[in-house]
Amino acid sequence: MSASPAMSDDNGLPGPGPRIPKYYAVKRQLLDLTKAMEPGSPVPPERELAQQYGTSRTTVRQALAELVVEGRLRRMQGKGTFVAKPKVAQLLELASYTQGMRAHGLHPQTRILDTGYVAADDQLAGLLGVRPGSRVLRIHRLRLADGEPMSTDVSHLAARRFPGLRRNLDRYTSLYEALATAYGVQLAEAVETIETVLADPKEARLLGVDVGLPLLLLSRQAFDMSGTPVEWAQSRYRGDRYKLVTRLHRADLHQADQHQADQHRTGR
């Protein structure tokens, strides 16, 4: 007696396929609709979409909300919902925001929201390699591209090492340019962690997004050529406008290449 073949779902796995929520089916239809539309094009009103797809406005609203969170659509208060611009592919490298935006053909702008001095607690002192209680310059900035808010950034640097930096910020197009030109400090490497957070009311107001929109939180400790800590920074990027790109290498191959390079340098 032969066994009958098991049922499989759309992924080729045995068993019945998962039940697809009604809003998700509408979401896929909306994706097909908006793919053929230019960025900035208005999406039909909820009532019209509900009639078109034979469903409730609540279902349509849920589908639209997910597409907004994913960055495929953009909701503008009092104006409606529009097809979003393509996300900016941010390469994970030690470069200034200005350089990164120009590489994408966008016009970068930075607005300094606040600068001031704070006393380093134990954690911040360890990150900057200074004594607890040392004076640290805190720089809070808003980043824009083609006039659109993209991210907020808070940087901390040792005040004693960079005297007058607060005044020098107005003279240079970027913080890293100021460090290199005015103080002869070049950043060589950094340790960066990436997390997701939700926009609180303050961040939402600065970035022009809804409260609760997912943001990419990048925390970075940057070092100079000698390995001395220079900067501790946290940046919050709009999750609907950014995607992060990096190039990965197999560790064993990278180590082998490094070993060969070391042998070549030492003549071994």
C-alpha positions as CSV (number, residue, x, y, z in Angstrom):
1,M,0.0,0.0,0.0
2,S,1.6,3.3,-1.0
3,A,1.2,6.4,1.0
4,S,-0.6,9.4,-0.5
5,P,1.6,12.5,-1.0
6,A,1.4,15.0,1.8
7,M,-0.1,18.4,1.1
8,S,2.4,21.2,0.8
9,D,2.2,24.9,1.1
10,D,3.5,27.6,-1.3
11,N,7.0,27.1,0.1
12,G,7.1,23.4,-0.7
13,L,6.8,22.5,3.0
14,P,4.4,19.7,4.0
15,G,1.1,20.6,5.5
16,P,-1.6,23.2,4.6
17,G,-0.5,26.6,3.6
18,P,-0.7,29.4,6.2
19,R,-3.9,31.5,6.2
20,I,-3.2,34.9,4.5
21,P,-4.8,37.8,6.4
22,K,-7.1,39.9,4.3
23,Y,-5.1,43.1,4.8
24,Y,-2.0,41.3,3.5
25,A,-3.7,40.4,0.2
26,V,-4.7,44.0,-0.2
27,K,-1.1,45.1,0.7
28,R,0.3,42.9,-2.2
29,Q,-2.3,44.5,-4.6
30,L,-1.3,47.9,-3.4
31,L,2.4,47.1,-4.0
32,D,1.6,46.1,-7.6
33,L,-0.4,49.3,-8.0
34,T,2.3,51.6,-6.6
35,K,5.2,50.0,-8.5
36,A,3.8,51.4,-11.7
37,M,3.6,54.9,-10.2
38,E,6.2,57.6,-10.0
39,P,7.6,58.7,-6.6
40,G,5.4,61.5,-5.2
41,S,2.3,60.3,-6.9
42,P,-0.8,60.3,-4.7
43,V,-2.4,57.0,-3.7
44,P,-6.2,56.8,-4.1
45,P,-8.2,57.6,-1.0
46,E,-9.1,54.7,1.4
47,R,-12.7,54.7,0.4
48,E,-11.9,54.3,-3.3
49,L,-9.4,51.6,-2.6
50,A,-11.9,49.7,-0.4
51,Q,-14.5,49.8,-3.2
52,Q,-11.8,48.7,-5.7
53,Y,-10.7,45.7,-3.7
54,G,-14.1,44.8,-2.2
55,T,-13.0,45.2,1.4
56,S,-13.4,47.5,4.4
57,R,-11.6,50.8,4.9
58,T,-10.1,49.4,8.1
59,T,-8.4,46.6,6.1
60,V,-7.1,49.1,3.6
61,R,-5.9,51.4,6.4
62,Q,-3.9,48.5,7.9
63,A,-2.3,47.7,4.5
64,L,-1.4,51.3,3.9
65,A,0.0,51.6,7.4
66,E,2.4,48.7,6.9
67,L,3.6,50.1,3.6
68,V,4.3,53.5,5.3
69,V,6.3,51.8,8.0
70,E,8.3,49.9,5.3
71,G,9.1,53.1,3.5
72,R,7.2,52.3,0.3
73,L,4.6,55.0,0.9
74,R,4.7,58.3,2.7
75,R,1.8,59.8,4.6
76,M,1.7,63.6,4.8
77,Q,-0.6,65.1,7.4
78,G,-3.6,66.8,5.9
79,K,-2.6,66.0,2.3
80,G,-2.8,62.2,1.9
81,T,-0.6,59.2,1.1
82,F,2.0,59.3,-1.6
83,V,4.4,56.9,-3.3
84,A,7.8,57.2,-1.5
85,K,11.1,57.9,-3.0
86,P,13.6,55.0,-3.2
87,K,15.5,54.3,0.0
88,V,19.1,55.7,0.2
89,A,21.5,52.8,0.3
90,Q,24.0,53.9,3.0
91,L,27.3,52.1,2.8
92,L,28.7,51.2,6.2
93,E,32.1,53.0,6.1
94,L,33.9,55.6,8.1
95,A,33.0,58.6,6.0
96,S,31.2,61.9,6.7
97,Y,27.4,62.3,6.1
98,T,28.3,65.0,3.5
99,Q,30.4,62.6,1.5
100,G,27.8,59.8,1.7
101,M,24.9,62.0,0.4
102,R,27.0,63.5,-2.4
103,A,27.9,60.0,-3.5
104,H,24.1,59.5,-4.1
105,G,23.8,62.7,-6.0
106,L,21.9,64.4,-3.1
107,H,22.5,67.8,-1.7
108,P,23.4,67.3,2.0
109,Q,22.6,69.9,4.7
110,T,23.3,69.9,8.4
111,R,21.6,72.0,11.0
112,I,23.2,72.3,14.3
113,L,20.4,72.0,16.8
114,D,22.5,72.5,20.0
115,T,26.0,72.4,21.2
116,G,27.1,72.4,24.8
117,Y,29.5,70.9,27.4
118,V,28.6,68.0,29.6
119,A,30.6,66.2,32.4
120,A,31.5,62.7,31.3
121,D,30.0,59.9,33.4
122,D,31.9,56.6,33.8
123,Q,30.5,55.1,30.6
124,L,31.2,58.1,28.4
125,A,34.6,58.6,29.9
126,G,35.5,55.0,29.0
127,L,34.3,55.5,25.4
128,L,36.3,58.7,24.9
129,G,39.4,57.6,26.9
130,V,39.1,60.5,29.4
131,R,38.7,60.8,33.2
132,P,35.2,60.7,34.7
133,G,34.0,64.3,35.1
134,S,36.0,65.6,32.2
135,R,34.4,68.2,30.0
136,V,33.0,66.8,26.8
137,L,31.5,68.7,23.9
138,R,28.1,67.5,22.9
139,I,26.9,68.3,19.3
140,H,23.3,67.6,18.3
141,R,22.6,67.9,14.6
142,L,19.8,67.3,12.1
143,R,20.7,65.9,8.7
144,L,18.9,66.6,5.5
145,A,19.1,65.6,1.9
146,D,17.6,67.8,-0.8
147,G,15.8,69.6,2.0
148,E,14.2,66.4,3.5
149,P,15.0,65.4,7.1
150,M,16.9,62.1,7.1
151,S,18.5,61.6,10.5
152,T,19.5,63.1,13.8
153,D,23.0,62.8,15.2
154,V,24.5,63.3,18.6
155,S,28.3,63.4,18.8
156,H,30.6,63.6,21.9
157,L,34.3,64.7,21.8
158,A,36.8,65.5,24.5
159,A,36.8,69.3,25.0
160,R,40.4,69.4,26.1
161,R,41.7,67.7,23.0
162,F,39.7,69.9,20.6
163,P,39.8,73.4,22.0
164,G,37.6,75.9,20.1
165,L,35.8,73.1,18.2
166,R,32.4,74.6,19.0
167,R,33.4,77.7,17.1
168,N,35.1,75.8,14.3
169,L,31.9,73.9,13.4
170,D,30.7,76.9,11.4
171,R,33.8,77.1,9.3
172,Y,33.8,73.6,7.8
173,T,31.3,71.5,5.9
174,S,31.6,68.5,8.2
175,L,32.8,67.6,11.7
176,Y,35.4,65.2,10.2
177,E,36.7,67.9,7.9
178,A,37.1,70.2,11.0
179,L,39.0,67.5,12.9
180,A,41.3,66.9,10.0
181,T,41.9,70.5,9.0
182,A,41.9,72.3,12.3
183,Y,43.4,69.7,14.6
184,G,45.2,67.3,12.2
185,V,43.2,64.3,13.4
186,Q,42.2,61.6,10.9
187,L,39.8,58.9,11.8
188,A,41.1,55.5,11.0
189,E,38.6,53.0,12.3
190,A,35.4,52.6,14.3
191,V,33.3,50.1,16.1
192,E,29.6,50.4,15.2
193,T,26.5,48.7,16.4
194,I,23.1,48.8,14.7
195,E,19.7,48.5,16.4
196,T,16.1,49.5,15.8
197,V,14.2,51.9,17.9
198,L,10.9,53.7,17.5
199,A,10.6,57.4,17.0
200,D,9.5,59.2,20.1
201,P,7.6,62.5,19.9
202,K,10.7,64.6,19.8
203,E,12.5,62.6,17.1
204,A,9.3,62.3,15.1
205,R,8.9,66.1,15.1
206,L,12.5,66.7,14.0
207,L,12.3,64.1,11.2
208,G,8.8,64.9,10.1
209,V,7.5,61.4,10.6
210,D,4.8,59.6,12.7
211,V,5.5,58.7,16.3
212,G,6.5,55.1,16.5
213,L,8.1,54.9,13.0
214,P,11.0,52.5,13.1
215,L,14.4,54.2,13.1
216,L,17.9,52.7,12.6
217,L,20.0,53.5,15.6
218,L,23.8,53.5,14.8
219,S,26.2,53.8,17.8
220,R,29.8,54.5,16.8
221,Q,33.1,54.8,18.7
222,A,35.7,56.2,16.3
223,F,39.4,56.1,16.7
224,D,42.4,58.0,15.2
225,M,45.5,56.5,13.5
226,S,47.1,55.7,16.8
227,G,44.0,53.9,18.1
228,T,43.0,56.7,20.5
229,P,39.2,57.2,20.9
230,V,38.1,60.4,19.2
231,E,34.3,60.4,19.0
232,W,31.3,58.6,20.5
233,A,28.2,59.2,18.4
234,Q,24.6,58.0,18.0
235,S,22.7,58.5,14.9
236,R,19.0,57.8,14.3
237,Y,18.2,57.3,10.6
238,R,14.7,57.1,9.2
239,G,13.8,53.4,8.6
240,D,11.6,54.4,5.7
241,R,14.4,56.3,3.9
242,Y,17.5,54.2,4.6
243,K,18.8,50.8,4.0
244,L,22.3,49.8,5.0
245,V,24.9,48.1,2.7
246,T,28.1,46.5,3.6
247,R,30.6,44.2,1.9
248,L,31.4,41.0,3.8
249,H,34.6,38.9,3.6
250,R,35.2,35.3,4.8
251,A,37.3,35.6,8.0
252,D,39.7,32.8,7.1
253,L,40.5,34.2,3.7
254,H,40.9,37.7,5.1
255,Q,43.3,36.4,7.7
256,A,45.2,34.5,5.1
257,D,45.6,37.6,3.0
258,Q,46.7,39.6,6.0
259,H,49.3,36.9,6.9
260,Q,50.7,37.0,3.4
261,A,50.9,40.8,3.5
262,D,52.7,40.7,6.9
263,Q,55.2,38.2,5.5
264,H,55.8,40.4,2.5
265,R,56.4,43.4,4.7
266,T,58.8,41.6,6.9
267,G,60.6,39.8,4.1
268,R,59.8,36.4,5.5
